[in-house]
Amino acid sequence: MKRTLGVCYYPEHWDEEIWPQDAARMVDARLSWVRIGEFAWSRLEPQAGQYEFDWLDRAINVLGQAGLRIILGTPTATPPRWMADKHPDMFAVDAQGHPRGFGSRRHYCFSHQGYRAESRRITELLAKRYGANPHIAAWQTDNEYGCHDTTLSYSEAARDGFRDWLAQKYQSPDALNRAWGNVFWSMEYNDFNEIDLPNLTVTEPNPAHVMDFRRYSSDQVVAFNREQANILRAHSDAPLVHNYMGRVTEFDHHAVGHDLDIASWDSYPLGFLEDRMEDEADHKRTYAQQGDPDFQAFHHDLYRGVGRGRWWVMEQQPGPVNWAPVNPAPLPGMCRLWAWEAFAHGAETVCFFRWRQAPFAQEQMHAGLLRPDSVDAPALAEAFEVAKELADAPDVKMDKAPVALVFDYPSAWAWDVQPQGRSFDYFRLVFETYRGLRKLGLDIDILPLDTDFAGYKLILAPGVFHATEAQIAAMIESGAQCLFGPRFNSKTADFSIPNPLPPGIPGLGVTVSHVESFRADMPRALSDGGAAQHWLEALEHQAETVLQTEDGAPVLLRTGRISYLGGWLDEHGLARVLNQLCADADLETQEMPEGVRQRHAGAERFIFNYAAEQRNFEGHDLPPAGVVRD
């Protein structure tokens, strides 16, 4: 696989006279790809039924004739003003009942059938016009599904769609009442049309009701994307891609990915550190200009799984962004490091966002590869350096990692619905497990529950809401060391406590009798070091006790190759568990210096220094933002 670079470009923002200059400069910088069009609907169709594609024809020709491969986006993330007038009820509605109106982007409800038809229409017009164009080498559907909290909508369209979805799933109100336990608090329904959306209730709604609404909402994203994918495939052989975001879990990315060829994501390490991570102020201060050493890698591995091996970075941060609580500039060298880290995790392409910084509108404070006056910005030189290095680099081959970590989107919804303690966040639990593995120098594949786990030495499934017998068997029968929990399989698919009690793992001999969450300032110390934080389960068992609290309560239990972890452990406690599991799995580990991480890609090994100081690792002197390729 040849690794390439690209950039995001908006020809509609600039005078047409500079398009050829921009294209030539992109080629001179050794960029191979250019993404265009994903926000251009008002210029393609300024009034309903009035089409102006000539400018896009010319832009595609200029960029393509220069030698650039084009990713053409469908413009459905930004419906124009006339669309809002034509469909005044198309807006998503927040949980408080307020419409999320026109004036920015992503202002549509996935359930609105009128807007869905408009999206199909503009997609088909683009597909027919450009599907055979030799310069169009890939298509992007929409842009950043779910960004700005836009998956869940409490509109009338969503209510009507949800009722129909429930009728298809349950067939009768009686079946729904039994599944949801609606005898509780006299919540029983006699007709599907009596069911409202689970917002604006006096106190918490029925968790089964909310969970089905979360499933429905995810299904609408999948259906919306599938409609565009089917149209594009009918007219083009170019691969289809969507650009997901960091720590967006409100829809099932694996389900969306089944209809696409490539997964991609938009990587903004500095913004995400401040905006989407719970780490202490000291950690954020230490990595303020580098990003967290594991957050980008986690998403690289996640989206490699979503793309079934094929994935890109569609937007790479090039400098200060505009949307985080604070927006520092990256340390010199970080844009190069971020690009090489993506390639080390199997990326085919890294595209920088954006070519030229916009001097107007919402993103005018967001850096690009060029300044607003077209002078080179610092990241352009780093992109060029990566491009030169790629020219001499061998093609990469990604092998299966020795460790599999399960990430299950329905589990994220479930524990958002019923956290049983404000600190219990599924993403955070899985990410901290990933971080602990990376600190041991390990390579990890992040996979959905429905996976063939054969060939892995270690499988971890923390916090999975519900797993079928077949899914559990696939992990156990793989022959790997398996770690389940905490909170594994603790609900039925209908969001009830199962009987027999969880975790329901054959042959383990463990029952969770009850659970508790507790204050952050009341951790439960473990014997010989470390502590449980946030969450602890009372375990009845016939299994071997591997780890216990200071007062003798079991925390980690094992029967053969199957282990169960009944608590959320701090960094020290988790390290003890992971080291033991790796030893049992015959996995070689290395304690990585603070801020240093490694990744193997076929015959290559990459070492990255996220620290702001020089680090030494295995004889390598790593400068700040340093990258070593073995």
N, C-alpha and C positions, 0 to 999 in steps of 0.2 A: 504494500500500500504506500503510494507516494503522498507525502504530507505537503500541504499547501496553505497559503495565507490569502485572506481576502479583506474586504472592507464594505461597510454599509454606506450607501450614497443616495442622495435625494435630488435628482436632476431638476425636479419641479421647483426646488428652492433657489436655483441659480440661473443666471442669464445663459441662454443657449450657446452664446459665443465662447464660454469657458469650458463647455463639456469636453471638447477635444483636448484642451490643455490638461484638464483633470484626468482624463483617460490616459494620456501619455505619461503623466507623473505617476499614476498608479502602476503602470507597466514598468516604469523606471525603478519604482520601489520594489519590484518583483512580486507584486500582488497578482494573484491568479483569478480571484473571484470578486464579483461586485453584486451586492444585494440591492434591489430597487423595488419601488412600487407599493410597498405594504401600507402606506398611509395616503395614497394619492387619489382616493375615490372622487373627491370634489373636482379634481382636474381632469379625470377621465369621464365624469358624467356631471357637469356643473348644474344641470337641471334634469329632472326625471326624463329619461328617454333621449336626452341630447348628449351625444357621445363625441368626445374629442380625444381620439387615440393617436393622432398624427404626431404629437410631440413625443409620445412614448415610443412610437416607431423610430423616430429619429434618434432618441436617446439610446435605444437598444442597438441601433446600427452603429452609432459612434463608439459605444463601449465595446461592442463585439468586434468591429473592424480593427480596434486597437489591440485585440488579442485577449480580451477579458471574457471569462465565462460568467454568465449572468444567472443569478437566482431571482426569479420574479415572484413577488408576493401578491397574494390576493388582498385587496384593500379593505377587508370587512371589519377590521378593528376600529376604523374611523368612518362610520357612515356620515354623509354630509348633512348640512342643515335641512335641505329640502326633504330628506328622508324622515327626519323627526316630524316635520309638518305632515307628511303623507301618512305616517304611522305614529301618532302622538302617544300611543300606549306601548311603544316598543322598548321603553327604557326599563332597565333593571330597577327594582325597588329594594331598599335596604330593610333590615330587620325591624326598624322602627316605622316602616310604612312610607318612607320618603323616596320619591323617584330620584334616580341618579341621572341628571339631565345632560343636555348638550353643553359643550364648552371645553371639553378635553378629548378623551378617547375612551374606547371600550364601553361606550354608552348604549349597550343593547342587552336585552334579555335573551339568553339562549333558547328559551321556550316560546318566543314570539314567532308564530308561524308566518306572519307577513314578512318579518325581517329575514327569516330563514329563506323564504322564496326570493327576496331581493338578493341575498347573498349567493344563492345558486345562480341567479341570472347574471350577475356581474362576473362570477367565476367562469361561467360558460362562455361569455363574450371574450374574456381574456384567453381561455383555453383554445377556442376556435381560431382566434387571431394569431396566437403565438405558439400554439402547441407544436407546430412543425418548424418553428424558427430555429436555425442551427445555433444561434447564440444563446438560447435559453437552455441552460444545462441543469437546472434544478428549479423546483417550485416550492415556495413557502406558503403554507396555509395560515391565513390570518396573522396574528402577532400576539405572543405571550398570553395564551389562554389563562384566565384566572387572575392576572395581574390587577392590582388595585382592588382586591376583594370583589371580583365580578363574577365568580362562579355561582354563588347563591343569590337568587332573586325571589322576592316575595310579591311578585306581580300577579295580576289576574290571569295572565297567560300561564305563569308557572303553576298557579293553583289548579287551573283547568287541566293542564298537562299532567300534573301530579295525580289528580283524581283518576284520569284515564289509565295512567301507569299502575296505580294501585288496583284498579279493576282487572287489568290484565294479569297482574301478579297473583292476586288472591281469589279472583273469580266471584267471591261472595263476601258481603259485609261480615257474616258470621265467622268466616275463616280469618279475616283480618282482625276481628275482635279477639279471637283466641290467640293469634300470633302476637298481638301487641299487649295482651293482658288488660283489655279495656274494661273488664269488670271492676278494676281498681278505680276509685273516685268516680264511678258512674260515667265512664268515658265511652260507652258503647254506641256504635253507629248502626242505623237501620238502612242507610243508603250511602253509596260512595260520594254523592253530591253534598252530603253533610260535612265532609271532611275538609277542614281548612289547613292552611300552612301552619307550621309549628312556631309561630312568632306571636308576639303581643298577648301571650297568656299571662295569667295573674302570677303564677310561679312557674317553675320549670315544666316544660311539656314532657309527655311520655317519651322516654329515650328511644323506644322502638319506632315511634312516629318520626322523630327527628332523624334517626338513622336511615329510615326509608327515604326521607326527603333528601338526605345527603346522597344516597345511591341514585335517586332520580336525577338530581342536579348534575352528578357526574355523567350519567347516561346522556344528558342533553348536550354536554360538551362533546362526547364521543360521537353522537349523531350529527351534530353541526359540522364537525371535522370530516366525518365520513362522507357527507354530502359533497363537500368540496373535493375530497380525494377521488371519489367515483367520477366526478365530472372531469377532473384533470387527467385521470388515467384513460378516459375515453378518447382524449385528443392528443396526448403527449406520452412519450416513452421516458421523459426525464424523471429522475427520482424526486420523491415528495418528502418534505421535511417540515417540522414545526419547531419553533424556538420556545422552549419551556423556560421557566424562571427558577431562581434559587428559593428553596424552602416554600414553595407553593404546593400544598397537598390537598386542596379542596376537590380535585377530580383525579381519576385514576389515569395516570400518564401511561401505564402499560396498555390500558385498553385503547387509548388514543393512538399509541404507537403501533398497534396491530395494523392500522390502515395506512401507515407511512413506511417509507424505505429507510429514513435516517432520522434519528433524534438529534436535536441540538438544544443548547441552552445559552442563556445570556449571563455572562460571568462578570460580576462587579464586586471584586474582593473587598475593597475598602468600604463601599456602601453597605454591603451585607454584614461586615463586621460590626458596624455601629447600629444597623437597622434591624438585623434579624438574628442576633445571637445574644444569649443570656450571660456570657462570661463576665467575670469581675472587671472593674475599671482598670486594674493593673494589667490584665491580659490585653484589653483593648488598647491601652496606651502603648504597650510593648509592640503591638503589631498594627498600629494605626496607619502606617504608610506601606504596609506589606500585605495586609489581610491575614486571616487565620490560616495557619499551616495546613489545616485539614478540610476546611469548608469547601474550597474549590475541588479538591480531590474527591471528596464525598460525592459531589454532583457529577463529576466526570465518570465515576464508577457507576453511579445510579443511572445516568442517561446512556451509558454503554449498554446496560441491561435493557433499558426501555427500547433502544434501537436495535436490540438483538445483534450487537457487535458493531453496528455502524453509527457513528455519532460525530458531531461537530460542536465547536463553540461558534454560535452565530453572532454574538456581540461580546467583544472583549473590552473591558475598561481600558482606555488609553491615558487617562489623566484624572483630574478631579471631576466628580459627577455633580449633579444638582439637587438630588432628592433625599440624601441621607441627613441625619441630624447634624453632622459635621462632614466636610468634604475636602480632606487633605489631598495633596498630590502624592503619587506613588514615589517611593525611593527610586533613584536611578537604577535601572536594571530590572525593575519588577515586571514591566511589560514583557520583556524577554523571558524572564522566569516563568510568568503565567502561561505564555505560549508554549514553552517547552514542557511545562508540567502537563498541559492538555495533551500534547503529542505523546508524552510518556504513558498516559492512560489510554491511548488508542485513538485520539482524535484524528480524523482525516484532514480537517480544515479548521483554522482559527481565523475568524473575521473580526476586525476591529470596528468598534462603533465610536465615531463615525469618521468620514473622510475629512470634512471641514466643519469646524464648530459653527453652529448657527448663531447669527447675531440678533435673532428675534425669537419671540414666543417662549414657551415654557422651558425649553431645554437650552436656552442661550448660555447658561453657565456650565454646560456639559462639554468637556474637552473633546477634541477630535485629533486626528493625525495632522491636520493643519489648523492654524489659528483662524479666526474670522477674516483676517486680512490676507489669508492664503500663504503666510509664512509657515515653514515647517514647525510643528509642535514637537516637544521632546520625544514622544512615542514613535514618531515616524522613523527616526534613526534606529530605534530598537527593533521595530518591525523589519527594517531593511537588514539589520544584523542577523535576525532570525532567518530571513529569506536566504541570505548568503550561506548560513550554516546548513540550512535544509538542502541546498544544492549539493553539498558534499556528504550528506547523511545517508545511511542506508535506508531502504524501505523497512518499515516496522511490521513486525508480526506479533499480535497479541496472543499469548497463551492463556489457558485457563489458570486463574489464581488458585492457590491452595486453600483459601478461606472463602466461604460463602456467607454473606450476611443478608438476611431477609428484610426487605422493606415492602410493607403492605399498606397501600393507601386507605382501604377501609378501616384499618386499625387506627390510622391517624384521625379519621372521622369519629370513630367510636370513643376514643379517649378525649376528644374535644367535646363530645356530647356528655360524657360522664367521667370526668377526670378523677373524682373522689379525692380531690386535693388539688389546689391551684397549680402546684408545681409539676403535676404529672402531664408531660407533653411527649407524645410518641416520637416525633421527629428528634427531640432533644435526647431521648433515651437511646435511640438507634445511633444517632451521631456520636454520642459519648462512647458507645461501644466501638464504633469505627475508629474514633480518635485513639482509643486505647490500643487497638490492633496496630494502627500506623506507628505509634510510639515504639512498638516492638519490631519495626522494620518490615512488616508483612504487606503483601499484596492481597487485595480483597476484590471479589466480585459481589456487587449488590444486585439481588435477584428477587423476583416475585415469588409468592408461595407456590404457584404452579410451575415448577421447574424440575428438570431431571438433575438431581444432585449427585449423580454418580461421578466419581473422580475427585471429589473434594476431601480434604483431610479433616477440616473443621467446619461445622455449620452452626451458625448462631441465629436464633429467632427470638429476640427480645420483644415483649409487649404485644404479640400477635393477638388480636381480638378474638378471632375464631378460625380454627383450622379443621378441615375435614379429615376423616380417617386416612384417606388416600394421601393427602398432603403430609400428614405426620409420618405415614409409612415411607414415603419417598425419602424423607430425611433420615429416618432411622435405618432403613435398608440400604442406604448408600455406603455403609461401612465407615462413615466418618465419626469422629467425636462430635456429639450434638449437645448444644446448650440451649435450653428453653427457659423462658421467663425473664423477668418477672411478668406476671399478669397474662401468661400465655394461655390461650384457649379458655378464657375465663367467662365467656358468654356463648350462648347459642347464636345461630345466625339471626334469630329473631330478638336478640338482645335481652335474653333472660339468663339467670344463673342456671347452669346445667345440673342435672342429676343423673349419674354420680357427679360429685363436685369436681372442679378443675384440679389439675390441668388435663386429665383424661389421656395420659400418654401410656400406651400399653407397655407393661413390663417395668415401669419405673418404680411403682410402689410409693407414690406421693399423693397426698390430698391436701388442698388448701382449705383449711377450716374457716378462716376469716382473714381479713386484711385490715390494715390501718395506714393512713397517711398522717404525717406529723410535721410540726413546725421546722423551718430551716435551722433554727437554733437549738433543736433537740435531736441531733443525730444519735443513732444507736451504735455504740462502739463494737467492733469485731474483736474477738480474741486474736492476739498477735498482730494487730494493726489494721487501720482502715475503719470505715463505718458505713452503715446503711443510712441513706438520706432520702427524704421525701416519702418513701414507701417501704412497707415490710409486711410479709405474709406469715401467718401462723401455719406451720407445716406438720401434718401427721404423716408418718413414713415408716417404711421398712428398709429404706435405702441407707447407704453409707453417708455419714455426715462428713463433709469435707471442710466446711467453714461454718462457724457459729458466732453468735454474739457473745459478749463477755459474760452475760448471765446464762449462757448455755442454750439459747434458742437456735435451732438449725436455720442456716441461710442458704448454703449450697449443698445439695444432696446428689448422690451419684449411684447409679446401678449400671454396671458394665460401661458401655460407651455413652450412656445417656445421663446428662446432668440437668438439674433444675435449680435455677437461681431465684430465690424467693424475696429478693429485695433490690432496690436501686442503690448501687454502691458508689461511694466516692472514688476519686481517682486512684488512691492507694489500694482500696479494697478491690476495685475492678482489675487493677494490674495483677494482684495476687491470683485472681480467678483466671485471667487470660494466660498468665505464665504457666499455671498448672495445666490448663487445657492444651496449650501448645506442646508442653512436654509430653502429655499423654498421646497427642496426635503425631508425635515425632516431627514437629515443626521447629526448624532452627529460627531463633529470634535474635535480634540485636537491639540493645537499648540505645535509642537515638538521642543525640544531644538536643538540648532545647532549641526548637525552631528548625531542626534538620529532619528531612524526610527523604525516603528513597522509593523508587518504583522500577520494577523490571518490565521490559517490553521486548519479548523475544530474547535475543542474545544481548541486548543492550541493558545497562543499568543507569538510571539517572539519580543523582543526588542533588537536593535542593536545600538552600539555606534561606529560610524566611527571617532569620534573625537580623537585627540591625548592626550586629558585630560579626567579626570573623569567627568562624568555627573550624575546628579540625575534626575530621572523621576519616578513619582508616587511612591516614597519611595524606588525605586531601586537605589543602588549605582552602576553605570556602569563604570568599569575601561576602559581604552583605549582598543579598539578591544574587548569590552565586549559583551557578548550575554546572555540574560535572556530568559528562557522559562517559561511562566505562564501556 
